Amino acid sequence: MAYHPTPLFDAHCHPTDTPSSLASIKSMRARALIIMATRAEDQTLVAETTDKLGGCTLESLKNEQSNEEKNCERKDRKESSETETRTTPGKVVPAFGWHPWFSHLIYDDTSQSSLANPDDTDSAQAPTIPQNEAHYTSVLTPPPSPSKPEDSTFISSLPTPIPLSTLLARTRAHLTHFPTALVGEIGLDRSFRLPLPALPTSHLIPSHNEDVTPGSRNGRPLSKFRVNIDHQKRILRAQLELAGVMGRAVSVHGVQAHGIVMQALSEGWEQTPQSSRQKKKQRKQEQSLSSSSSSLENSNNSYNHHQEKKPTPPPRICLHSYSGPPDTLSLYLSPRVPSKIYMSFSECINFPTPLPPTSDPNSNSNSNSSEAVPTRDTTSSQSRCLAVIKALPDDRILIESDLHKAGEEMDGFLEEVVKRVCEVRGWEEEMGRKQLMRNWTSFVFGE
């Protein structure tokens, strides 16, 4: 393997899914990893991993770059640098959020006006949580039928849902503790199905693997149930608003939902242009307000609702393992879009190796969705990704592993995808690595 002085930076990964692999992060060739939380079981684990292994900071990266330049100067002058002391730098940037695969476990107890109120705390009066049956019937599709024994068994296996207000308060606390933390992984997914419950007494459904963080699919067969997209959107919007209020970057998941993701993101963009019809309607409302003194109160309420300020959008958004069409780039990259949009690419999602025709995608997968199982026709999908990589501006491309285990394999996936990106872009690899390092730094730290 050729030596390159510029290290790689992983924009999206899940090593906390395999706790036994976390110790290997220190010895990885990758300089830094953005580690995603996805569900109740891994939020605290991501925080603990960051505290234990050390967070990556902009200051440390600048110091390393400065030291590298000084070392190059010393080598040019053939001077010794034996007195220089080296310390192991922090390699983790944490991200906190709820993935759409787990959005059914959240009960929306909030109003849009208070989703990201920084004064909200866990000490606030807890809302009344609906019975499991009522909640899951409302958010799952097809709606479970209590009269069907298999549906009733499935619902009874699910935990009492967590109030959205509690999720937001806990996420806000993590973001406050880690000033450079991101919000993620969040998003929308129309393809995934919920896994069946793990029953230790069943010979068909494996019990929990001790080396896998609880909550993952862990090889379980899939049920017929999906999460209603409207419910997913409510959970996504709430987390986007929190990210905007706290000025944090966001990592967004989107599978078979590119148009809906665009719509959800654009709802928070104050600069979203109005159509001529919308402008005309607004002018009529304004004229009506000034001339109709007899109904001023009612009209004023309507006007205030129309003029209600949209939520502050996140400053930076990464569409992770992006698989959408190239023709959406002009929309995401429009000067009117207030968020800086990045797109990241991975070998395991964007350029997977096809499985043999006889493979069973349910047999040993630890993922919760078919997204990580390349059973579909990948030719057109890969061609589309290559076209997007080629069309993107230099400063909006990121790379990721999206792997659930740290170590040599994660390093290898990063090496593969950086070679692919450099080849498509026509970059010499070291130049490409430097560009991707600048992009990662800009995405995480805003510089």
FIRO-13954 format. One line per 2 residues: number of its first residue (from 1); their letters; for each residue x, z, y of C-alpha. Coordinates in Angstrom, 1 decimal, m for minus. Last residue first. Layout:
NUM) A) X:Z:Y | ...
//
This chain:
447) EG) m14.3:8.9:26.3 | m17.7:10.0:25.1
445) FV) m16.3:12.5:22.7 | m17.7:11.3:19.4
443) FS) m18.4:7.7:20.1 | m15.4:7.2:22.4
441) TW) m13.1:8.7:19.9 | m14.5:6.6:17.1
439) NR) m14.1:3.4:19.2 | m10.6:4.3:20.2
437) ML) m9.7:4.8:16.5 | m11.4:1.6:15.6
435) QK) m9.3:m0.3:18.2 | m6.1:1.3:16.9
433) RG) m6.9:0.5:13.3 | m7.7:m3.1:14.3
431) ME) m4.3:m3.5:16.0 | m2.6:m2.1:12.9
429) EE) m4.6:m4.5:10.7 | m4.0:m7.7:12.7
427) WG) m7.5:m8.6:13.9 | m9.4:m11.8:13.0
425) RV) m12.7:m10.0:13.3 | m13.8:m10.8:9.8
423) EC) m10.4:m9.9:8.3 | m10.1:m6.7:10.4
421) VR) m13.6:m5.6:9.2 | m12.8:m6.2:5.6
419) KV) m9.4:m4.5:5.7 | m11.1:m1.5:7.5
417) VE) m13.7:m1.4:4.7 | m11.2:m1.3:1.9
415) EL) m9.0:1.4:3.5 | m12.1:3.6:4.2
413) FG) m13.2:3.3:0.6 | m9.8:4.3:m0.7
411) DM) m9.7:7.4:1.6 | m13.0:8.5:0.2
409) EE) m11.8:7.9:m3.4 | m8.6:9.9:m2.7
407) GA) m10.5:13.0:m1.5 | m13.9:14.1:m0.3
405) KH) m17.1:13.6:m2.3 | m20.5:12.5:m1.2
403) LD) m19.4:9.1:0.2 | m20.8:7.4:3.4
401) SE) m17.2:5.9:3.7 | m17.4:5.0:7.4
399) IL) m16.2:2.4:9.8 | m17.1:1.9:13.5
397) IR) m17.7:m1.1:15.7 | m19.0:m1.0:19.3
395) DD) m15.7:m1.5:21.2 | m14.8:m4.9:19.9
393) PL) m18.2:m6.4:20.8 | m20.4:m7.2:17.8
391) AK) m20.9:m10.8:16.7 | m18.4:m10.8:13.8
389) IV) m19.5:m7.5:12.4 | m23.2:m8.6:12.6
387) AL) m22.4:m11.9:10.8 | m20.5:m10.0:8.1
385) CR) m23.5:m7.7:7.7 | m25.9:m10.6:7.3
383) SQ) m23.7:m12.2:4.7 | m23.6:m9.0:2.8
381) SS) m27.4:m8.7:2.8 | m27.8:m12.4:1.8
379) TT) m25.5:m11.9:m1.2 | m26.6:m8.4:m2.2
377) DR) m29.6:m9.3:m4.4 | m31.0:m5.8:m5.0
375) TP) m29.6:m3.4:m7.6 | m27.0:m1.9:m5.4
373) VA) m27.9:1.8:m5.8 | m27.1:3.8:m2.7
371) ES) m30.3:2.7:m1.0 | m32.3:3.3:m4.1
369) SN) m33.0:6.8:m2.8 | m32.2:10.4:m3.3
367) SN) m28.6:10.0:m4.2 | m26.9:11.7:m7.1
365) SN) m27.2:8.7:m9.4 | m26.6:9.2:m13.1
363) SN) m29.5:7.5:m14.9 | m32.0:6.4:m12.3
361) PD) m30.3:3.1:m11.5 | m30.4:2.1:m15.2
359) ST) m27.8:m0.5:m15.9 | m28.7:m3.5:m18.0
357) PP) m28.2:m6.1:m15.3 | m24.7:m4.8:m14.6
355) LP) m24.4:m3.2:m11.2 | m23.4:m5.2:m8.2
353) TP) m20.3:m4.0:m6.3 | m21.5:m2.8:m2.9
351) FN) m20.7:m4.4:0.4 | m23.0:m2.8:3.0
349) IC) m23.8:0.5:1.2 | m20.7:1.5:m0.8
347) ES) m18.2:m0.5:1.4 | m19.3:1.0:4.6
345) FS) m20.2:m0.2:8.1 | m20.8:1.5:11.4
343) MY) m22.8:0.2:14.4 | m22.5:1.6:17.9
341) IK) m25.1:1.8:20.7 | m24.3:3.3:24.1
339) SP) m27.6:4.8:25.2 | m29.2:3.7:28.5
337) VR) m30.4:0.3:27.2 | m31.0:m1.9:30.3
335) PS) m27.5:m3.4:29.9 | m28.8:m4.9:26.6
333) LY) m26.6:m4.1:23.6 | m29.4:m3.0:21.3
331) LS) m31.7:m5.9:22.2 | m28.9:m8.6:22.1
329) LT) m27.9:m7.2:18.7 | m31.3:m7.6:17.1
327) DP) m30.5:m11.3:16.3 | m27.7:m10.2:13.9
325) PG) m30.2:m8.9:11.3 | m30.2:m5.3:10.1
323) SY) m27.9:m3.8:7.5 | m26.2:m1.1:9.6
321) SH) m24.2:1.4:7.5 | m24.9:3.9:10.3
319) LC) m26.7:3.0:13.4 | m24.5:5.0:15.8
317) IR) m26.1:6.3:19.0 | m24.4:7.5:22.2
315) PP) m25.8:9.2:25.3 | m28.9:10.5:23.5
313) PT) m32.1:9.6:25.5 | m33.6:12.0:28.0
311) PK) m37.3:12.3:27.2 | m39.7:10.1:29.2
309) KE) m40.9:11.3:32.5 | m44.7:11.5:32.8
307) QH) m45.8:8.8:35.1 | m48.8:7.8:32.9
305) HN) m49.8:11.4:32.4 | m49.4:12.2:36.1
303) YS) m51.6:9.2:36.9 | m54.4:10.4:34.5
301) NN) m54.3:13.9:35.9 | m54.4:12.5:39.4
299) SN) m57.4:10.4:38.5 | m59.3:13.4:37.3
297) EL) m58.4:15.5:40.4 | m58.9:12.7:42.9
295) SS) m62.4:11.8:41.8 | m64.1:11.9:45.2
293) SS) m60.9:10.9:47.0 | m60.9:7.5:45.4
291) SS) m58.7:5.4:47.7 | m55.2:6.6:47.2
289) LS) m55.5:7.2:43.5 | m57.2:3.8:42.9
287) QE) m54.3:2.1:44.6 | m51.8:3.9:42.3
285) QK) m53.8:3.0:39.2 | m54.0:m0.6:40.3
283) RQ) m50.3:m0.7:40.8 | m49.7:0.7:37.3
281) KK) m52.0:m1.9:35.7 | m50.0:m4.7:37.5
279) KQ) m46.7:m3.2:36.2 | m48.0:m3.0:32.7
277) RS) m49.3:m6.7:32.8 | m45.9:m7.8:34.2
275) SQ) m44.2:m6.2:31.2 | m42.3:m3.0:31.8
273) PT) m38.6:m2.7:31.2 | m37.2:0.1:29.1
271) QE) m35.0:1.9:31.6 | m36.4:5.3:30.7
269) WG) m35.2:4.8:27.1 | m36.8:7.5:24.9
267) ES) m39.4:5.2:23.4 | m36.7:2.7:22.8
265) LA) m35.3:4.8:19.9 | m38.6:4.9:18.0
263) QM) m39.2:1.2:18.6 | m35.7:0.2:17.4
261) VI) m36.1:2.4:14.3 | m39.5:0.9:13.6
259) GH) m38.0:m2.7:13.8 | m35.1:m1.7:11.5
257) AQ) m37.3:0.1:9.0 | m36.3:m1.2:5.6
255) VG) m33.6:1.4:5.6 | m32.5:3.1:8.9
253) HV) m30.2:6.1:9.1 | m29.1:7.2:12.6
251) SV) m26.0:9.1:13.7 | m26.4:10.7:17.1
249) AR) m24.1:11.6:20.0 | m24.8:14.7:21.9
247) GM) m25.9:15.3:25.5 | m27.8:18.6:24.8
245) VG) m31.1:17.3:26.2 | m30.6:13.9:24.6
243) AL) m29.7:15.3:21.2 | m32.8:17.5:21.3
241) EL) m34.9:14.5:22.2 | m33.5:12.5:19.3
239) QA) m34.2:15.4:17.0 | m37.9:15.5:18.0
237) RL) m38.2:11.8:17.9 | m36.9:11.7:14.3
235) IR) m39.3:14.4:13.0 | m42.3:12.6:14.6
233) KQ) m41.1:9.3:13.3 | m40.9:10.6:9.7
231) HD) m44.5:11.8:10.0 | m45.6:8.4:11.1
229) IN) m43.7:6.8:8.3 | m45.6:8.8:5.6
227) VR) m43.1:10.2:3.2 | m43.0:8.4:m0.2
225) FK) m44.5:9.5:m3.5 | m44.4:7.6:m6.9
223) SL) m41.9:10.0:m8.3 | m38.2:9.2:m9.0
221) PR) m36.2:10.3:m12.0 | m33.7:13.1:m11.4
219) GN) m30.0:12.2:m11.3 | m28.9:15.0:m9.0
217) RS) m31.5:14.2:m6.3 | m29.8:16.5:m3.8
215) GP) m31.4:19.7:m2.7 | m28.8:22.1:m4.1
213) TV) m25.1:21.3:m3.4 | m23.6:19.6:m6.4
211) DE) m21.0:21.2:m8.7 | m23.5:23.5:m10.3
209) NH) m25.5:20.5:m11.6 | m29.2:21.5:m11.4
207) SP) m31.4:20.8:m14.4 | m31.8:17.3:m15.9
205) IL) m35.3:15.9:m16.3 | m36.1:14.3:m19.6
203) HS) m35.4:17.2:m21.9 | m37.5:19.5:m19.8
201) TP) m37.0:23.3:m19.9 | m34.7:23.4:m16.9
199) LA) m37.3:21.6:m14.8 | m35.9:19.7:m11.8
197) PL) m38.8:18.3:m9.8 | m39.4:14.6:m9.6
195) PL) m37.5:12.7:m6.9 | m39.2:11.6:m3.7
193) RF) m39.3:7.9:m3.2 | m37.1:5.9:m0.8
191) SR) m38.0:2.5:0.7 | m39.5:3.1:4.1
189) DL) m36.6:5.1:5.5 | m36.4:6.4:9.1
187) GI) m33.7:8.4:10.9 | m31.5:11.5:11.1
185) EG) m28.1:12.4:9.8 | m27.3:13.6:12.3
183) VL) m27.0:15.2:15.7 | m23.3:15.5:16.6
181) AT) m21.0:18.4:17.1 | m18.5:18.4:20.0
179) PF) m19.5:21.8:21.5 | m19.7:23.5:18.1
177) HT) m21.5:26.8:18.6 | m24.1:25.3:20.9
175) LH) m24.7:22.5:18.5 | m25.2:25.0:15.7
173) AR) m27.7:27.0:17.8 | m29.6:23.9:18.8
171) TR) m29.9:22.9:15.1 | m31.4:26.3:14.3
169) AL) m33.9:26.1:17.2 | m34.8:22.6:16.3
167) LT) m35.5:23.5:12.6 | m37.5:26.5:13.6
165) SL) m39.7:24.5:16.0 | m40.2:21.9:13.2
163) PI) m41.8:24.6:11.0 | m40.3:24.7:7.5
161) PT) m42.6:23.6:4.7 | m43.4:26.0:1.8
159) PL) m41.4:24.7:m1.2 | m42.4:21.8:m3.5
157) SS) m42.9:22.4:m7.2 | m46.6:23.1:m6.7
155) IF) m47.0:19.6:m5.1 | m45.6:17.9:m8.2
153) TS) m47.7:20.0:m10.6 | m50.9:19.1:m8.7
151) DE) m50.0:15.5:m8.8 | m49.4:15.5:m12.5
149) PK) m52.6:17.4:m13.1 | m54.7:15.0:m11.1
147) SP) m57.5:16.8:m9.3 | m55.1:18.0:m6.6
145) SP) m54.7:14.3:m5.6 | m51.4:13.5:m3.8
143) PP) m51.7:11.2:m0.8 | m50.1:7.9:m1.6
141) TL) m48.2:8.5:0.5 | m47.0:11.9:1.5
139) VS) m47.5:13.6:4.9 | m51.1:14.8:4.9
137) TY) m51.4:15.7:1.2 | m48.1:17.5:1.5
135) HA) m49.4:19.7:4.3 | m52.8:20.4:2.8
133) EN) m51.4:21.3:m0.6 | m48.6:23.4:0.7
131) QP) m51.0:25.6:2.7 | m50.6:25.3:6.4
129) IT) m48.0:27.3:8.3 | m49.4:29.4:11.1
127) PA) m46.9:29.3:13.9 | m44.1:31.9:14.2
125) QA) m44.1:33.9:17.5 | m40.8:33.2:19.2
123) SD) m37.7:35.0:17.8 | m36.3:31.8:16.4
121) TD) m35.7:30.6:19.9 | m37.2:28.2:22.4
119) DP) m35.6:28.4:25.9 | m33.7:25.2:25.3
117) NA) m37.0:23.3:25.2 | m36.3:20.4:22.8
115) LS) m39.7:19.8:21.4 | m41.7:21.4:24.2
113) SQ) m43.7:18.7:25.8 | m44.1:16.7:22.6
111) ST) m46.1:19.6:21.1 | m44.7:21.5:18.1
109) DD) m45.9:22.7:14.7 | m44.8:19.7:12.8
107) YI) m44.2:21.0:9.2 | m40.9:20.0:7.7
105) LH) m40.2:19.6:4.0 | m41.6:16.1:4.1
103) SF) m38.6:15.1:6.3 | m36.2:15.5:3.4
101) WP) m35.5:11.8:2.7 | m35.8:11.3:6.5
99) HW) m32.5:13.2:6.9 | m32.6:16.4:8.9
97) GF) m29.8:17.1:11.4 | m26.5:18.7:12.1
95) AP) m23.2:16.8:12.5 | m19.8:18.4:12.2
93) VV) m16.5:16.9:13.3 | m13.8:17.8:10.9
91) KG) m10.1:17.2:10.7 | m8.5:20.1:12.5
89) PT) m4.7:19.6:12.8 | m2.1:20.9:10.4
87) TR) 0.8:22.1:12.5 | 4.1:20.4:13.2
85) TE) 7.1:21.9:14.9 | 9.6:19.7:16.6
83) TE) 13.2:21.0:16.5 | 14.2:18.3:14.0
81) SS) 13.4:15.5:16.5 | 16.8:13.8:16.4
79) EK) 17.7:11.0:18.7 | 18.3:7.4:17.6
77) RD) 17.3:6.1:21.1 | 14.6:3.9:19.6
75) KR) 13.8:6.7:17.2 | 13.4:9.1:20.1
73) EC) 11.1:6.7:22.0 | 9.0:6.3:18.9
71) NK) 8.9:10.1:18.6 | 7.7:10.4:22.2
69) EE) 4.9:7.9:21.6 | 3.8:9.8:18.5
67) NS) 3.9:13.0:20.4 | 1.6:11.6:23.1
65) QE) m0.8:10.3:20.5 | m0.8:13.6:18.7
63) NK) m1.5:15.4:22.0 | m4.4:13.1:22.8
61) LS) m5.9:13.6:19.3 | m5.5:17.4:19.7
59) EL) m7.2:17.3:23.1 | m10.1:15.3:21.8
57) TC) m10.8:17.9:19.2 | m11.1:17.8:15.4
55) GG) m12.7:21.0:14.1 | m10.8:23.3:11.7
53) LK) m10.9:23.5:8.0 | m12.7:26.9:7.7
51) DT) m14.9:26.7:10.8 | m15.8:23.1:10.0
49) TE) m16.6:23.9:6.4 | m18.7:26.9:7.4
47) AV) m20.8:24.7:9.8 | m21.3:22.0:7.2
45) LT) m22.3:24.7:4.7 | m24.7:26.2:7.1
43) QD) m26.6:22.9:7.4 | m26.3:22.0:3.7
41) EA) m29.2:23.6:1.9 | m31.9:23.0:4.6
39) RT) m31.4:19.3:4.7 | m29.2:16.4:5.9
37) AM) m25.9:17.7:7.3 | m23.3:15.0:8.1
35) II) m19.6:15.4:8.1 | m17.8:13.3:10.7
33) LA) m14.3:12.9:9.2 | m10.9:13.0:10.8
31) RA) m7.4:11.7:10.3 | m8.0:9.9:7.0
29) RM) m5.0:10.2:4.8 | m6.6:13.1:2.9
27) SK) m4.6:16.3:2.3 | m6.7:18.6:4.4
25) IS) m9.9:17.1:3.0 | m8.9:18.0:m0.5
23) AL) m10.3:21.6:m0.2 | m13.8:20.1:0.3
21) SS) m14.0:18.5:m3.2 | m15.4:21.5:m5.0
19) PT) m18.3:21.6:m2.5 | m19.7:18.2:m3.6
17) DT) m22.7:17.5:m1.3 | m20.4:19.0:1.4
15) PH) m18.5:15.7:1.2 | m21.3:13.8:3.0
13) CH) m19.8:11.0:5.2 | m20.2:9.2:8.5
11) AD) m17.8:7.9:11.2 | m14.7:8.2:9.0
9) FL) m11.5:7.9:11.2 | m8.4:6.0:9.9
7) PT) m4.8:6.7:10.7 | m2.6:4.6:13.0
5) PH) 1.0:4.6:11.7 | 0.2:1.9:9.1
3) YA) 2.2:1.8:5.8 | 1.4:m1.0:3.4
1) M) 0.0:0.0:0.0
//
